[in-house]
Amino acid sequence: MPSDKKMHVANASKMVDLVGYQEGAIVSKTIIDRKAGTVTLFAFDEKQGLSEHTAPYDALVYLLEGEAEITISSKAIFIKEGEMIILPAHKPHALKATKRFKMLLTMIRS
């Protein structure tokens, strides 16, 4: 296991500090990547987003800071720091930063 992954097992960390913003970009950092699922941190600069797509698994999005517009099956939902939403498997969804935001994405593959 690479040393940076061991760091999170042995030490307490503030999730919001583990990924930084980059101007005009989306930054991601995988925290856990296992057969059963993944946990990934993202930082979206303002106006950045992910175009509509589907995933074969349910995913939980938790906003660590900022604000986002999440569209699920053509329905726009606005979430802010401290809120979460579930992205259902096989349903089209998209994300857009209304303000720059950081999120934790947990995807379960079963």
ZAKE-237791 format. One record per residue (C-alpha): y negated, x, z negated. Coordinates in pm, 1 decimal. Each point is the difference from the previous one (the first is absolute). Layout:
N
SITE        Y        X        Z
SITE        Y        X        Z
...
***
This chain:
110
SITE        Y        X        Z
SITE      0.0      0.0      0.0
SITE   -343.3    147.4     91.1
SITE   -209.3    105.9   -296.9
SITE   -275.3   -257.4     68.7
SITE    253.4   -284.0    -45.9
SITE    119.0    146.0   -331.9
SITE   -359.8     -7.3   -126.9
SITE      0.7   -380.8    -11.3
SITE    328.2    -17.7   -190.0
SITE   -106.4    234.4   -280.5
SITE   -372.5    -79.0    -29.1
SITE   -210.6   -310.5    -41.5
SITE   -238.7    -57.9    290.1
SITE   -274.8   -244.6     89.0
SITE    115.4   -157.7    326.3
SITE   -353.2    -48.6    124.8
SITE    -56.7    377.7    -17.3
SITE    312.6     98.0    198.3
SITE   -146.2    -86.2    341.4
SITE   -353.3     61.1    125.7
SITE   -224.2   -159.9    258.6
SITE    -65.7    163.9    334.2
SITE   -297.1   -112.7    210.4
SITE    105.4   -230.5    282.4
SITE    368.9     24.2    -85.1
SITE    297.7   -133.1   -190.6
SITE    172.7    244.0   -233.9
SITE    349.5    -55.7   -141.2
SITE    217.0    174.7   -253.9
SITE    365.5    -88.8    -56.6
SITE     88.9     -2.9   -368.8
SITE    362.9   -117.7     26.6
SITE    217.4    -16.5    311.8
SITE    352.6   -120.1    -66.0
SITE    265.3   -202.7    180.9
SITE    -90.9   -299.5   -220.4
SITE   -371.7     13.6     80.8
SITE   -328.2    188.7      5.3
SITE   -314.3     27.6   -208.3
SITE   -304.2    122.4    191.7
SITE   -366.7     40.4    -88.8
SITE   -266.1    -63.7    264.5
SITE   -374.9     61.1     17.6
SITE   -183.0   -195.6    273.5
SITE   -355.3     95.3     87.2
SITE   -235.7   -293.6     62.1
SITE     75.8   -192.9    321.9
SITE    336.8    174.8     44.1
SITE    316.4   -205.0     23.2
SITE    351.0    -51.0    126.5
SITE     45.4   -225.7    300.4
SITE    232.8   -296.7    -16.3
SITE    365.7     93.4    -37.4
SITE    318.0   -117.4   -171.3
SITE    239.7    171.6   -237.5
SITE    366.8    -77.9    -60.4
SITE    -49.0      0.5   -379.6
SITE   -224.5   -165.1   -258.0
SITE   -284.7    219.6   -120.6
SITE   -230.2    -19.6   -299.8
SITE   -361.0    115.0     41.1
SITE   -202.3     76.7   -314.6
SITE   -368.6     93.8     37.0
SITE    -98.0    287.9   -226.4
SITE   -367.6    -15.7    102.0
SITE   -224.4   -150.1    266.3
SITE     43.0   -312.2    212.8
SITE    223.0    -91.6    292.8
SITE     63.9   -280.6    243.3
SITE    372.0    -55.7     47.0
SITE    114.2   -236.3    271.4
SITE    347.6   -152.7    -24.5
SITE    117.1   -228.1    281.7
SITE   -363.3    -42.6    117.8
SITE   -128.0    -94.6   -349.8
SITE   -268.7    234.3   -139.6
SITE     17.9     74.3   -372.2
SITE   -261.9    211.6   -177.5
SITE    116.5    209.0   -294.3
SITE   -179.7    241.5   -229.8
SITE     73.3    261.2   -262.3
SITE    269.8   -107.3   -243.8
SITE    146.2   -266.8    228.8
SITE    330.7     -0.1    186.3
SITE    162.7   -184.0    284.3
SITE    350.9    -14.8    144.5
SITE     47.3     58.0    372.1
SITE    310.1   -199.8     95.7
SITE    264.0    158.4    222.2
SITE    -19.8    -87.7    370.5
SITE   -346.8   -161.0    -32.4
SITE   -281.4    157.9    204.2
SITE   -265.1    162.0   -217.9
SITE   -303.8    226.6     32.0
SITE   -234.8    179.3   -240.8
SITE   -370.5     79.4     26.5
SITE   -236.7    172.1   -242.1
SITE   -299.0   -226.8    -66.3
SITE   -101.2    277.4   -242.6
SITE    194.0    320.5    -26.0
SITE    308.5    -52.5   -212.3
SITE    308.0    162.9   -147.8
SITE    330.3   -181.8    -22.8
SITE    351.7     48.0   -121.7
SITE    262.7   -126.8    245.1
SITE    349.4    -63.7   -133.5
SITE    263.7    -89.6    258.1
SITE    345.4   -111.3   -107.9
SITE    276.1     43.3    259.0
SITE    261.7   -251.4   -108.1
***
